[in-house]
Amino acid sequence: MKFKKTQKEKYTVKKINKKSFINELQDNTNLSYEECLIVNDILENNFIFNKKKKDKVINELILKLNISNDRANEIYDVIMQFISSKIKEKIKHPFKSYD
């Protein structure tokens, strides 16, 4: 996984490589590529770690993918595990290249 730095106003934001994320999501959720793109779009529009945003992401997953609440929670958990593992890797090895 690669982290790309982009300048946004006065802040430097690190973005997760979209292709790596989608591949990882496909492998761990059995979603199609198109469904993974929808999930990625939902996350890009709601990417803040709090209860209110979690509920919003889950509701959007249910509506846009036409899935159950349990399945949406499953997908959300996979996403959060993936993101936290990449953050932990980056903290442990800040200068390592992630593919």
All heavy atoms as an XYZ file, in Angstrom:
837
protein
N       0.831     -1.164      0.000
C       0.000      0.000      0.000
C       0.879      1.232      0.000
O       1.826      1.304      0.738
C      -0.872     -0.005      1.245
C      -1.484      1.331      1.523
S      -2.765      1.241      2.717
C      -3.976      0.472      1.740
N       0.545      2.174     -0.819
C       1.291      3.427     -0.861
C       0.438      4.532     -0.265
O      -0.764      4.563     -0.439
C       1.639      3.787     -2.305
C       2.619      2.840     -2.927
C       2.970      3.268     -4.312
C       3.930      2.273     -4.916
N       4.253      2.576     -6.290
N       1.086      5.404      0.432
C       0.418      6.579      0.949
C       0.881      7.749      0.108
O       2.073      7.960     -0.061
C       0.775      6.814      2.424
C       0.125      5.832      3.346
C       0.684      4.594      3.574
C      -1.060      6.149      3.975
C       0.086      3.691      4.430
C      -1.668      5.249      4.831
C      -1.091      4.029      5.056
N      -0.053      8.480     -0.439
C       0.293      9.616     -1.279
C       0.015     10.900     -0.511
O      -1.030     11.049      0.097
C      -0.542      9.610     -2.559
C      -0.318      8.401     -3.414
C      -1.210      8.460     -4.626
C      -1.048      7.211     -5.456
N      -1.990      7.171     -6.565
N       0.935     11.822     -0.562
C       0.729     13.108      0.087
C       0.119     14.063     -0.922
O       0.591     14.177     -2.039
C       2.053     13.683      0.585
C       2.592     12.978      1.795
C       3.793     13.707      2.320
C       4.336     13.001      3.537
N       5.482     13.684      4.100
N      -0.937     14.723     -0.504
C      -1.550     15.752     -1.340
C      -1.730     17.000     -0.491
O      -1.983     16.918      0.707
C      -2.924     15.306     -1.894
O      -3.778     14.982     -0.804
C      -2.786     14.113     -2.816
N      -1.600     18.143     -1.107
C      -1.775     19.401     -0.380
C      -3.227     19.818     -0.499
O      -3.756     19.939     -1.576
C      -0.859     20.477     -0.968
C      -0.801     21.724     -0.137
C      -0.135     21.487      1.213
O       0.729     20.648      1.354
N      -0.552     22.224      2.198
N      -3.882     20.000      0.615
C      -5.275     20.419      0.636
C      -5.357     21.567      1.633
O      -5.206     21.348      2.815
C      -6.164     19.251      1.042
C      -7.625     19.502      0.840
C      -8.409     18.232      1.090
C      -9.848     18.454      0.692
N     -10.632     17.254      0.820
N      -5.606     22.745      1.132
C      -5.569     23.969      1.916
C      -4.237     24.029      2.660
O      -3.195     23.997      2.037
C      -6.773     24.039      2.851
C      -8.086     24.134      2.096
C      -9.297     24.111      2.996
O      -9.163     23.887      4.211
O     -10.384     24.333      2.481
N      -4.256     24.111      3.997
C      -3.010     24.208      4.753
C      -2.575     22.856      5.299
O      -1.559     22.753      5.950
C      -3.186     25.171      5.918
C      -3.417     26.600      5.501
C      -3.533     27.473      6.716
C      -3.765     28.910      6.313
N      -3.923     29.772      7.483
N      -3.341     21.819      5.053
C      -3.078     20.526      5.660
C      -2.483     19.555      4.653
O      -2.814     19.566      3.488
C      -4.375     19.925      6.209
C      -5.077     20.846      7.165
C      -6.159     21.620      6.747
C      -4.646     20.966      8.476
C      -6.796     22.483      7.624
C      -5.271     21.827      9.358
C      -6.350     22.580      8.919
O      -6.971     23.415      9.786
N      -1.618     18.680      5.135
C      -1.115     17.594      4.301
C      -1.917     16.356      4.651
O      -1.985     15.955      5.804
C       0.378     17.338      4.568
O       1.082     18.535      4.284
C       0.902     16.220      3.692
N      -2.535     15.756      3.651
C      -3.400     14.604      3.856
C      -2.739     13.388      3.225
O      -2.219     13.472      2.122
C      -4.777     14.839      3.184
C      -5.672     13.639      3.361
C      -5.435     16.097      3.714
N      -2.768     12.270      3.916
C      -2.244     11.036      3.339
C      -3.423     10.208      2.852
O      -4.366      9.970      3.582
C      -1.436     10.262      4.364
C      -0.164     10.968      4.714
C       0.733     10.120      5.528
C       2.017     10.882      5.778
N       2.995     10.100      6.470
N      -3.348      9.775      1.589
C      -4.414      8.975      1.013
C      -3.932      7.557      0.799
O      -2.802      7.330      0.404
C      -4.851      9.559     -0.328
C      -5.574     10.870     -0.196
C      -6.164     11.252     -1.513
C      -7.052     12.459     -1.335
N      -7.746     12.799     -2.551
N      -4.819      6.605      1.024
C      -4.523      5.207      0.789
C      -4.678      4.942     -0.700
O      -5.602      5.429     -1.338
C      -5.478      4.313      1.601
C      -5.258      4.534      3.094
C      -5.310      2.852      1.229
C      -6.243      3.820      3.973
N      -3.782      4.158     -1.254
C      -3.844      3.795     -2.655
C      -5.167      3.096     -2.944
O      -5.475      2.060     -2.364
C      -2.651      2.894     -2.986
C      -2.610      2.503     -4.427
O      -3.485      1.785     -4.903
N      -1.601      2.965     -5.120
N      -5.961      3.646     -3.851
C      -7.300      3.162     -4.146
C      -7.288      1.725     -4.673
O      -8.097      0.901     -4.254
C      -7.953      4.101     -5.167
C      -9.383      3.803     -5.482
C      -9.915      4.878     -6.421
C     -11.343      4.655     -6.803
N     -11.857      5.742     -7.631
N      -6.368      1.422     -5.565
C      -6.297      0.083     -6.148
C      -6.012     -0.970     -5.079
O      -6.656     -2.021     -5.050
C      -5.231      0.040     -7.243
C      -5.154     -1.267     -7.964
C      -4.116     -1.234     -9.063
C      -3.988     -2.591     -9.725
N      -2.908     -2.640    -10.700
N      -5.061     -0.686     -4.197
C      -4.739     -1.620     -3.117
C      -5.930     -1.833     -2.207
O      -6.229     -2.963     -1.802
C      -3.577     -1.093     -2.271
O      -2.408     -1.065     -3.014
N      -6.607     -0.747     -1.893
C      -7.767     -0.834     -1.013
C      -8.854     -1.688     -1.645
O      -9.420     -2.572     -1.003
C      -8.299      0.566     -0.681
C      -9.566      0.529      0.112
C      -9.546      0.134      1.433
C     -10.776      0.868     -0.464
C     -10.719      0.072      2.182
C     -11.945      0.808      0.266
C     -11.917      0.415      1.592
N      -9.148     -1.450     -2.915
C     -10.209     -2.201     -3.592
C      -9.843     -3.680     -3.692
O     -10.690     -4.550     -3.459
C     -10.525     -1.578     -4.970
C     -11.256     -0.251     -4.735
C     -11.342     -2.519     -5.839
C     -11.518      0.560     -5.968
N      -8.596     -3.979     -4.014
C      -8.167     -5.384     -4.070
C      -8.331     -6.060     -2.714
O      -8.819     -7.185     -2.622
C      -6.712     -5.492     -4.531
C      -6.549     -5.174     -5.990
O      -7.486     -5.261     -6.776
N      -5.345     -4.793     -6.373
N      -7.915     -5.379     -1.670
C      -8.023     -5.923     -0.319
C      -9.491     -6.111      0.069
O      -9.867     -7.125      0.658
C      -7.333     -4.966      0.664
C      -7.040     -5.545      2.002
C      -5.848     -6.484      2.002
O      -4.934     -6.347      1.164
O      -5.847     -7.387      2.863
N     -10.324     -5.162     -0.281
C     -11.751     -5.233      0.017
C     -12.394     -6.406     -0.727
O     -13.166     -7.160     -0.142
C     -12.422     -3.911     -0.365
C     -13.831     -3.662      0.126
C     -13.896     -3.727      1.644
C     -14.321     -2.306     -0.353
N     -12.060     -6.577     -1.990
C     -12.584     -7.701     -2.767
C     -12.187     -9.029     -2.133
O     -13.018     -9.931     -2.020
C     -12.055     -7.663     -4.204
C     -12.828     -6.750     -5.122
C     -12.315     -6.844     -6.546
O     -11.205     -6.447     -6.824
N     -13.132     -7.369     -7.424
N     -10.935     -9.156     -1.749
C     -10.436    -10.396     -1.163
C     -11.124    -10.746      0.154
O     -11.327    -11.914      0.458
C      -8.924    -10.322     -0.916
C      -8.128    -10.274     -2.208
O      -8.687    -10.598     -3.278
O      -6.933     -9.920     -2.138
N     -11.474     -9.735      0.932
C     -11.998     -9.980      2.280
C     -13.506     -9.892      2.412
O     -14.043    -10.201      3.481
C     -11.346     -9.013      3.270
C      -9.888     -9.334      3.461
O      -9.557    -10.426      3.892
N      -9.023     -8.418      3.096
N     -14.211     -9.467      1.359
C     -15.665     -9.317      1.462
C     -16.435    -10.037      0.370
O     -17.658    -10.106      0.430
C     -16.075     -7.829      1.405
O     -15.677     -7.297      0.145
C     -15.492     -7.045      2.562
N     -15.743    -10.511     -0.652
C     -16.388    -11.143     -1.806
C     -17.318    -10.195     -2.559
O     -18.260    -10.622     -3.205
C     -17.151    -12.406     -1.403
C     -16.226    -13.478     -0.895
O     -15.127    -13.649     -1.405
N     -16.650    -14.191      0.135
N     -17.055     -8.897     -2.457
C     -17.813     -7.921     -3.242
C     -17.209     -7.848     -4.645
O     -16.019     -8.101     -4.830
C     -17.729     -6.532     -2.598
C     -18.426     -6.334     -1.261
C     -18.096     -4.959     -0.704
C     -19.929     -6.498     -1.394
N     -18.032     -7.468     -5.612
C     -17.529     -7.289     -6.973
C     -16.706     -6.002     -7.039
O     -16.754     -5.165     -6.135
C     -18.700     -7.188     -7.958
O     -19.392     -5.966     -7.767
N     -15.977     -5.840     -8.139
C     -15.175     -4.631     -8.327
C     -16.069     -3.397     -8.298
O     -15.734     -2.395     -7.663
C     -14.408     -4.723     -9.657
C     -13.550     -3.515     -9.918
C     -12.317     -3.367     -9.279
C     -13.974     -2.507    -10.791
C     -11.523     -2.252     -9.508
C     -13.179     -1.391    -11.015
C     -11.960     -1.269    -10.379
O     -11.184     -0.164    -10.592
N     -17.214     -3.454     -8.976
C     -18.138     -2.313     -9.013
C     -18.668     -1.984     -7.624
O     -18.787     -0.819     -7.259
C     -19.303     -2.593     -9.979
C     -18.910     -2.633    -11.430
C     -18.214     -3.939    -11.847
O     -18.333     -4.967    -11.129
O     -17.516     -3.911    -12.874
N     -18.982     -3.009     -6.843
C     -19.449     -2.785     -5.476
C     -18.348     -2.165     -4.622
O     -18.614     -1.285     -3.795
C     -19.930     -4.096     -4.848
C     -21.213     -4.619     -5.472
C     -21.565     -6.021     -5.015
O     -20.639     -6.839     -4.822
O     -22.765     -6.296     -4.861
N     -17.121     -2.596     -4.837
C     -15.989     -2.021     -4.097
C     -15.787     -0.555     -4.459
O     -15.428      0.252     -3.596
C     -14.718     -2.814     -4.364
S     -14.719     -4.436     -3.581
N     -16.016     -0.198     -5.711
C     -15.941      1.220     -6.104
C     -16.993      2.040     -5.374
O     -16.724      3.160     -4.928
C     -16.118      1.371     -7.617
C     -14.948      0.935     -8.486
C     -15.323      1.030     -9.960
C     -13.712      1.772     -8.197
N     -18.190      1.480     -5.230
C     -19.256      2.171     -4.494
C     -18.839      2.354     -3.037
O     -18.994      3.440     -2.473
C     -20.585      1.391     -4.602
C     -21.101      1.437     -6.047
C     -21.623      1.945     -3.629
C     -22.262      0.500     -6.328
N     -18.297      1.305     -2.433
C     -17.835      1.387     -1.040
C     -16.757      2.453     -0.912
O     -16.780      3.280      0.012
C     -17.309      0.012     -0.548
C     -16.618      0.139      0.796
C     -18.439     -0.999     -0.491
N     -15.816      2.466     -1.843
C     -14.747      3.463     -1.823
C     -15.316      4.884     -1.914
O     -14.888      5.773     -1.176
C     -13.767      3.204     -2.973
C     -12.577      4.115     -2.895
O     -11.737      3.989     -2.019
N     -12.512      5.073     -3.807
N     -16.281      5.097     -2.799
C     -16.905      6.420     -2.921
C     -17.601      6.834     -1.630
O     -17.506      7.987     -1.205
C     -17.910      6.439     -4.077
C     -17.243      6.367     -5.434
O     -16.025      6.638     -5.522
O     -17.943      6.034     -6.411
N     -18.299      5.895     -1.006
C     -18.975      6.179      0.270
C     -17.948      6.605      1.319
O     -18.139      7.592      2.036
C     -19.778      4.951      0.752
C     -20.973      4.707     -0.176
C     -20.238      5.133      2.198
C     -21.673      3.379      0.058
N     -16.834      5.886      1.383
C     -15.806      6.211      2.371
C     -15.140      7.550      2.097
O     -14.849      8.305      3.020
C     -14.748      5.117      2.424
C     -15.196      3.802      3.020
C     -14.083      2.788      2.929
C     -15.628      3.987      4.455
N     -14.900      7.844      0.840
C     -14.280      9.129      0.503
C     -15.171     10.295      0.908
O     -14.679     11.358      1.265
C     -13.962      9.191     -0.989
C     -12.758      8.366     -1.365
C     -12.429      8.413     -2.845
O     -13.219      8.978     -3.629
O     -11.373      7.879     -3.210
N     -16.476     10.093      0.902
C     -17.413     11.156      1.278
C     -17.687     11.211      2.775
O     -18.264     12.181      3.258
C     -18.741     10.980      0.533
C     -18.590     11.199     -0.947
O     -17.777     12.003     -1.381
N     -19.358     10.474     -1.734
N     -17.307     10.175      3.520
C     -17.663     10.092      4.946
C     -16.513      9.652      5.824
O     -16.727      9.012      6.844
C     -18.794      9.080      5.128
C     -20.040      9.476      4.414
O     -20.692     10.425      4.793
N     -20.370      8.759      3.350
N     -15.303      9.956      5.479
C     -14.177      9.349      6.174
C     -13.775     10.088      7.439
O     -12.819     10.829      7.470
C     -12.979      9.218      5.228
C     -11.994      8.223      5.709
C     -12.251      6.887      5.584
C     -10.824      8.627      6.313
C     -11.343      5.947      6.033
C      -9.912      7.695      6.769
C     -10.182      6.361      6.620
N     -14.538      9.840      8.496
C     -14.194     10.333      9.829
C     -14.577      9.222     10.804
O     -15.621      8.603     10.675
C     -14.962     11.633     10.181
C     -14.501     12.752      9.259
C     -14.771     12.003     11.633
C     -15.181     14.069      9.469
N     -13.684      8.969     11.766
C     -13.921      7.885     12.713
C     -14.767      8.355     13.883
O     -14.253      8.824     14.878
C     -12.589      7.361     13.265
C     -11.723      6.721     12.235
C     -10.707      7.437     11.631
C     -11.932      5.418     11.861
C      -9.903      6.848     10.683
C     -11.142      4.813     10.913
C     -10.115      5.534     10.315
N     -16.065      8.220     13.773
C     -16.939      8.452     14.918
C     -18.253      7.717     14.705
O     -18.559      7.257     13.610
C     -17.145      9.949     15.206
C     -17.894     10.687     14.122
O     -18.766     10.144     13.466
N     -17.559     11.945     13.926
N     -19.047      7.603     15.735
C     -20.288      6.817     15.702
C     -21.276      7.360     14.672
O     -21.889      6.597     13.935
C     -20.905      6.812     17.107
C     -22.239      6.138     17.207
C     -22.142      4.645     17.056
C     -23.498      4.011     17.327
N     -23.734      2.812     16.582
N     -21.395      8.672     14.603
C     -22.348      9.285     13.676
C     -21.984      8.938     12.223
O     -22.848      8.569     11.433
C     -22.345     10.801     13.880
C     -23.377     11.542     13.078
C     -23.322     13.027     13.416
C     -24.237     13.825     12.527
N     -24.154     15.253     12.809
N     -20.709      9.043     11.884
C     -20.267      8.724     10.523
C     -20.374      7.226     10.251
O     -20.686      6.819      9.148
C     -18.832      9.202     10.282
C     -18.732     10.695     10.153
C     -19.392     11.182      8.872
C     -19.165     12.663      8.715
N     -19.617     13.176      7.445
N     -20.105      6.408     11.267
C     -20.234      4.956     11.091
C     -21.664      4.615     10.680
O     -21.872      3.864      9.726
C     -19.869      4.217     12.371
C     -20.100      2.722     12.276
C     -19.846      2.005     13.578
C     -20.155      0.525     13.411
N     -20.000     -0.218     14.657
N     -22.623      5.165     11.386
C     -24.025      4.900     11.068
C     -24.369      5.376      9.654
O     -25.080      4.691      8.923
C     -24.952      5.582     12.081
C     -24.843      4.967     13.471
O     -24.359      3.819     13.593
O     -25.237      5.644     14.439
N     -23.838      6.530      9.285
C     -24.099      7.057      7.945
C     -23.502      6.152      6.870
O     -24.145      5.858      5.864
C     -23.540      8.477      7.817
C     -23.895      9.138      6.515
C     -23.428     10.574      6.463
C     -23.813     11.181      5.113
N     -23.295     12.504      4.941
N     -22.270      5.694      7.080
C     -21.615      4.798      6.122
C     -22.406      3.501      6.007
O     -22.678      3.021      4.899
C     -20.147      4.518      6.537
C     -19.565      3.366      5.740
C     -19.304      5.773      6.366
N     -22.797      2.929      7.124
C     -23.556      1.674      7.103
C     -24.880      1.864      6.377
O     -25.266      1.032      5.546
C     -23.743      1.119      8.529
C     -22.393      0.598      9.025
C     -24.807      0.028      8.573
C     -22.361      0.167     10.457
N     -25.575      2.958      6.657
C     -26.841      3.219      5.962
C     -26.644      3.380      4.460
O     -27.442      2.885      3.660
C     -27.531      4.455      6.542
C     -28.116      4.191      7.914
O     -28.475      3.068      8.233
N     -28.201      5.226      8.730
N     -25.585      4.052      4.051
C     -25.305      4.203      2.621
C     -24.948      2.867      1.981
O     -25.342      2.599      0.842
C     -24.198      5.228      2.386
C     -24.680      6.650      2.569
C     -23.685      7.670      2.070
O     -23.107      7.475      0.985
O     -23.498      8.677      2.781
N     -24.187      2.038      2.697
C     -23.875      0.701      2.173
C     -25.156     -0.094      1.941
O     -25.322     -0.744      0.903
C     -22.962     -0.057      3.140
C     -21.524      0.419      3.257
C     -20.820     -0.279      4.419
C     -20.768      0.177      1.965
N     -26.072     -0.036      2.903
C     -27.343     -0.753      2.788
C     -28.124     -0.262      1.573
O     -28.610     -1.074      0.765
C     -28.181     -0.581      4.081
C     -27.506     -1.317      5.243
C     -29.610     -1.076      3.879
C     -28.066     -0.972      6.613
N     -28.225      1.045      1.416
C     -29.008      1.610      0.311
C     -28.366      1.385     -1.053
O     -29.031      0.969     -2.001
C     -29.218      3.114      0.527
C     -30.126      3.508      1.680
C     -30.103      5.015      1.887
C     -31.549      3.042      1.413
N     -27.087      1.654     -1.160
C     -26.429      1.605     -2.470
C     -26.079      0.196     -2.927
O     -26.011     -0.060     -4.122
C     -25.190      2.495     -2.468
C     -25.559      3.963     -2.372
C     -24.364      4.861     -2.484
C     -24.816      6.316     -2.426
N     -23.695      7.235     -2.533
N     -25.838     -0.712     -1.979
C     -25.504     -2.087     -2.356
C     -26.691     -3.036     -2.194
O     -26.589     -4.215     -2.519
C     -24.322     -2.596     -1.516
C     -23.000     -1.868     -1.690
C     -21.961     -2.421     -0.723
C     -22.508     -1.979     -3.124
N     -27.783     -2.514     -1.651
C     -28.995     -3.303     -1.427
C     -28.673     -4.566     -0.616
O     -28.927     -5.694     -1.047
C     -29.653     -3.667     -2.760
C     -31.066     -4.162     -2.573
O     -31.704     -3.852     -1.582
N     -31.538     -4.947     -3.525
N     -28.088     -4.338      0.566
C     -27.680     -5.434      1.436
C     -28.312     -5.264      2.814
O     -28.874     -4.210      3.130
C     -26.135     -5.504      1.577
C     -25.578     -4.176      2.099
C     -25.497     -5.895      0.256
C     -24.085     -4.188      2.366
N     -28.214     -6.297      3.632
C     -28.775     -6.257      4.978
C     -27.891     -5.426      5.912
O     -26.717     -5.166      5.620
C     -28.902     -7.675      5.540
O     -27.617     -8.205      5.818
N     -28.451     -5.077      7.040
C     -27.715     -4.338      8.059
C     -26.525     -5.168      8.564
O     -25.431     -4.629      8.759
C     -28.649     -3.972      9.215
C     -27.978     -3.065     10.214
O     -27.398     -2.050      9.858
N     -28.059     -3.440     11.486
N     -26.735     -6.463      8.756
C     -25.644     -7.333      9.219
C     -24.497     -7.362      8.215
O     -23.329     -7.296      8.594
C     -26.149     -8.755      9.468
C     -27.051     -8.850     10.690
O     -26.996     -7.937     11.549
O     -27.798     -9.842     10.793
N     -24.823     -7.476      6.924
C     -23.784     -7.516      5.884
C     -23.047     -6.181      5.820
O     -21.824     -6.138      5.673
C     -24.425     -7.846      4.528
C     -23.458     -7.914      3.385
C     -22.530     -9.104      3.497
N     -21.727     -9.201      2.280
C     -20.426     -9.422      2.256
N     -19.781     -9.628      3.377
N     -19.779     -9.481      1.125
N     -23.773     -5.082      5.952
C     -23.146     -3.757      5.941
C     -22.190     -3.608      7.122
O     -21.094     -3.068      6.975
C     -24.213     -2.665      5.964
N     -22.583     -4.082      8.285
C     -21.707     -4.039      9.460
C     -20.470     -4.902      9.264
O     -19.378     -4.529      9.675
C     -22.468     -4.478     10.721
C     -23.224     -3.334     11.344
O     -22.634     -2.388     11.835
N     -24.547     -3.416     11.296
N     -20.654     -6.059      8.610
C     -19.524     -6.930      8.289
C     -18.514     -6.216      7.401
O     -17.309     -6.234      7.663
C     -20.061     -8.139      7.491
C     -19.782     -9.483      8.053
C     -20.461    -10.532      7.171
O     -19.949    -10.813      6.067
O     -21.498    -11.053      7.606
N     -19.003     -5.582      6.351
C     -18.146     -4.851      5.417
C     -17.454     -3.704      6.134
O     -16.249     -3.487      5.973
C     -18.953     -4.350      4.198
C     -19.424     -5.543      3.364
C     -18.126     -3.381      3.349
C     -20.462     -5.204      2.316
N     -18.186     -2.978      6.958
C     -17.608     -1.867      7.717
C     -16.473     -2.365      8.624
O     -15.423     -1.736      8.710
C     -18.687     -1.158      8.536
C     -18.172      0.060      9.246
C     -18.116      1.282      8.589
C     -17.714      0.000     10.559
C     -17.625      2.423      9.222
C     -17.214      1.126     11.201
C     -17.176      2.334     10.518
O     -16.680      3.449     11.143
N     -16.688     -3.504      9.281
C     -15.651     -4.062     10.156
C     -14.396     -4.427      9.374
O     -13.278     -4.186      9.836
C     -16.179     -5.290     10.909
C     -17.211     -4.929     11.971
O     -17.271     -3.742     12.370
O     -17.956     -5.835     12.406
N     -14.568     -5.004      8.182
C     -13.418     -5.343      7.331
C     -12.663     -4.076      6.959
O     -11.438     -4.024      7.006
C     -13.868     -6.108      6.065
C     -12.744     -6.208      5.048
C     -14.372     -7.496      6.437
N     -13.400     -3.041      6.591
C     -12.784     -1.759      6.216
C     -11.976     -1.207      7.384
O     -10.822     -0.802      7.215
C     -13.865     -0.739      5.795
C     -14.513     -1.177      4.486
C     -13.291      0.667      5.694
C     -15.810     -0.448      4.179
N     -12.552     -1.201      8.554
C     -11.871     -0.644      9.717
C     -10.634     -1.460     10.099
O      -9.610     -0.888     10.471
C     -12.830     -0.534     10.904
C     -13.974      0.446     10.670
S     -13.436      2.061     10.063
C     -12.515      2.651     11.443
N     -10.707     -2.777      9.984
C      -9.541     -3.619     10.265
C      -8.425     -3.317      9.273
O      -7.259     -3.215      9.648
C      -9.912     -5.096     10.193
C     -10.751     -5.559     11.349
C     -11.267     -6.974     11.166
O     -11.043     -7.611     10.137
N     -11.979     -7.466     12.157
N      -8.786     -3.183      8.004
C      -7.814     -2.891      6.960
C      -7.131     -1.544      7.218
O      -5.906     -1.444      7.214
C      -8.505     -2.886      5.595
C      -7.615     -2.457      4.467
C      -6.696     -3.340      3.931
C      -7.703     -1.186      3.938
C      -5.871     -2.957      2.886
C      -6.887     -0.785      2.889
C      -5.963     -1.678      2.367
N      -7.920     -0.530      7.478
C      -7.383      0.814      7.684
C      -6.513      0.854      8.943
O      -5.409      1.391      8.929
C      -8.513      1.850      7.756
C      -9.151      1.979      6.376
C      -8.001      3.203      8.254
C     -10.430      2.778      6.337
N      -6.992      0.260     10.033
C      -6.177      0.311     11.250
C      -4.888     -0.481     11.112
O      -3.858     -0.067     11.637
C      -6.930     -0.115     12.497
O      -7.884     -1.041     12.313
N      -4.906     -1.581     10.370
C      -3.657     -2.327     10.186
C      -2.654     -1.514      9.372
O      -1.461     -1.535      9.651
C      -3.914     -3.676      9.522
O      -4.242     -3.533      8.162
N      -3.129     -0.768      8.373
C      -2.234      0.055      7.559
C      -1.695      1.238      8.356
O      -0.532      1.610      8.208
C      -2.933      0.540      6.285
C      -3.307     -0.583      5.345
C      -2.097     -1.427      5.000
C      -2.462     -2.645      4.189
N      -1.359     -3.542      3.958
N      -2.513      1.789      9.218
C      -2.051      2.888     10.076
C      -0.982      2.373     11.044
O       0.054      3.010     11.228
C      -3.237      3.524     10.840
C      -4.126      4.283      9.857
C      -2.740      4.445     11.956
C      -5.442      4.751     10.437
N      -1.224      1.213     11.630
C      -0.245      0.625     12.552
C       1.077      0.335     11.840
O       2.143      0.585     12.388
C      -0.800     -0.646     13.182
C      -1.864     -0.386     14.207
C      -2.451     -1.680     14.724
C      -3.630     -1.406     15.637
N      -4.317     -2.633     16.050
N       0.988     -0.212     10.611
C       2.204     -0.466      9.830
C       2.973      0.823      9.592
O       4.193      0.863      9.711
C       1.845     -1.061      8.456
C       1.607     -2.528      8.443
C       1.287     -3.014      7.040
O       1.956     -2.586      6.072
O       0.355     -3.824      6.913
N       2.258      1.865      9.223
C       2.889      3.142      8.915
C       3.547      3.737     10.159
O       4.626      4.313     10.077
C       1.858      4.112      8.324
C       2.436      5.400      7.832
C       3.362      5.187      6.650
C       3.897      6.499      6.142
N       4.970      6.342      5.194
N       2.934      3.567     11.303
C       3.508      4.078     12.548
C       4.769      3.295     12.920
O       5.765      3.884     13.316
C       2.467      4.024     13.691
C       1.376      5.067     13.426
C       3.120      4.248     15.043
C       0.175      4.952     14.330
N       4.726      1.979     12.751
C       5.883      1.148     13.091
C       7.040      1.347     12.124
O       8.195      1.283     12.502
C       5.495     -0.330     13.094
C       4.688     -0.733     14.291
C       4.376     -2.220     14.240
C       3.500     -2.622     15.422
N       3.147     -4.042     15.350
N       6.717      1.553     10.844
C       7.736      1.669      9.796
C       7.439      2.894      8.932
O       6.975      2.771      7.805
C       7.757      0.414      8.927
C       7.857     -0.855      9.699
N       9.027     -1.267     10.296
C       6.940     -1.791     10.015
C       8.827     -2.405     10.919
N       7.568     -2.749     10.774
N       7.704      4.086      9.453
C       7.308      5.316      8.752
C       7.974      5.561      7.400
O       7.449      6.291      6.583
C       7.655      6.431      9.733
C       8.638      5.833     10.665
C       8.384      4.359     10.702
N       9.109      4.935      7.142
C       9.814      5.210      5.889
C       9.717      4.065      4.897
O      10.295      4.111      3.824
C      11.275      5.549      6.178
C      11.396      6.732      7.079
C      11.808      6.585      8.384
C      11.049      7.995      6.621
C      11.896      7.679      9.234
C      11.139      9.103      7.463
C      11.556      8.946      8.768
N       8.970      3.028      5.245
C       8.802      1.878      4.368
C       7.813      2.216      3.246
O       6.848      2.938      3.453
C       8.262      0.703      5.180
C       8.052     -0.558      4.390
C       7.539     -1.666      5.274
C       7.214     -2.887      4.453
N       6.572     -3.933      5.256
N       8.059      1.670      2.048
C       7.149      1.861      0.923
C       6.056      0.811      1.016
O       6.312     -0.374      1.169
C       7.912      1.691     -0.397
O       7.029      1.756     -1.461
N       4.792      1.238      0.912
C       3.651      0.324      1.006
C       3.013      0.149     -0.346
O       2.606      1.096     -0.983
C       2.615      0.879      1.984
C       3.117      0.896      3.392
C       3.727      2.036      3.909
C       3.044     -0.216      4.187
C       4.223      2.047      5.193
C       3.532     -0.203      5.481
C       4.112      0.931      5.963
O       4.595      0.949      7.245
N       2.913     -1.109     -0.790
C       2.259     -1.423     -2.070
C       0.963     -2.123     -1.839
O       0.729     -2.765     -0.917
C       3.163     -2.309     -2.932
C       4.422     -1.542     -3.347
O       4.335     -0.347     -3.611
O       5.482     -2.194     -3.380
